[in-house]
């Protein structure tokens, strides 16, 4: 009877070790996948920020050129040249 209990104990111990290893693997894979998703989101966000910045700069450049063309703002035109 004691060898049967010892065998059961060792089997349970091996099963617990296997579960721990599998859990560790799953956790590592989950972390890796989460970091990859975060990296993709970060890249997407950087692209959005760059596009918005270019849009704002383009609008400012357009507005400045429009202000320079207005004859009533001759003072502004000379200020931008210096």
Steps between C-alpha positions, in 0.01 A plus 500: 500500500778746576657455154162577342473820706856592408424443131185714524693775679776498236242503219322795658832677554592447132156623392540812714843566350357462150216740582748754632711472187196538276377797699839665469500443127150637459584804711816564296305469175226727632756762599672473162168541315400794719833673435460444126151652508631793702780550248250504211276746683797723578607500135145580389478783751834645383376492141181681603696765690734552203205535261325749730820700544554520125140613460541775758830618350345504154204705626730747676714538187188556290365759745833686514514513120143630489587772752805600296285543186258743662597855396371655820760308700811648341666529842459127555648427157815695577527344846499147355780586254745586780 
